[in-house]
Amino acid sequence: MILHPWNEVVWQRLLHLRGKLPHSLLFHGRAGIGKLALAEQLAELVLCENPQADGQAACGVCPSCHWQRQGSHPDFIKLQPAMLDENELHDDPAERKSPLAGQKISVAQVRELTQFVQLSAHRGGLRVALIHPAEAMNVAAANALLKTLEEPPPNILLILVSHQSSRLLPTILSRCHQIRFTLPNADVAQSWLAQQGIREANASLAQAGGAPLLASTLADADYQERRRGFLNGLSRMNAADALRGAEQHAKQPLPDMVHWLQQWLHDLVSLHLTGRVYYQVDFEQELRGMAERANLLKMLDFQRRLQAARASVQHPLAVQMVLEDLLLEYAGLFD
Ligand SMILES: [Zn+2]
């Protein structure tokens, strides 16, 4: 298991809790900063049958550690959005490949978890259940989990990982011991990315809003090529370009494009207000040129529009049509 250097402090805090761990932990903070890795590390440690003498790490060789590393520990369950269930949600296969696409954890999955926690541990120790990300549970799934949170069976550790804990039910929040994860500072994040062999770490880190693991995902060459292709189009756009662009990009995942547009608009607006580019730093020159010709009030309106598009983006019935509307409105922002 890898401990990301910026999460060392949180790890030490968790080790302090050992022996008196609450039944339910909520790891929350931005996506892409290593919450899941730390949750898995904690699971491995509490399940380990022969932890290292200092209590800081699992042994890595006992049957429990072996199963955990094989992903087959009988006392461990992990709930994540199921890709197979997503076939119903997304008609377009490209939609499922996006690192930003929304996916759900179903009631059936939560029921599997509630059955799991009722059984006694195979190895006589704790049983650990991990939910990632917790906000992927719909209301029915979250309600199905509540009973387990309210009356947890003994010897259960439930770890919820959430990138947007404000979207969780208050009843869920109040039942969990919350552990907050923060963004590392840029130097730490960049040197870690460099160690991982990520080139242009600066640009990826900016696109990821400072979250290093997300940055390493976004550094994917294919993703970057698609992003640059789309943003190049935004650098000069009239109504005719908008229609052509919508046709040209109709096969791309809509969540990616809405996300790029949102960051692009954020950068244009912040150029107006503070003179700074935050996200699309490799397009700074183009953004500066566009910002001079952009109407601030129209941009603020368009940002609200994008927010709404993002919320409804789970069912992209007609990507080209949605994109046409968005790009036409975008083209109208400039003198
Ligand atoms: Zn072990």
Residues whose N, C-alpha, C, O or C-beta is under 5 A from the ligand:
A	BS01	ZN	C48 E49 N50 A58 C59 G60 V61 C62 C65
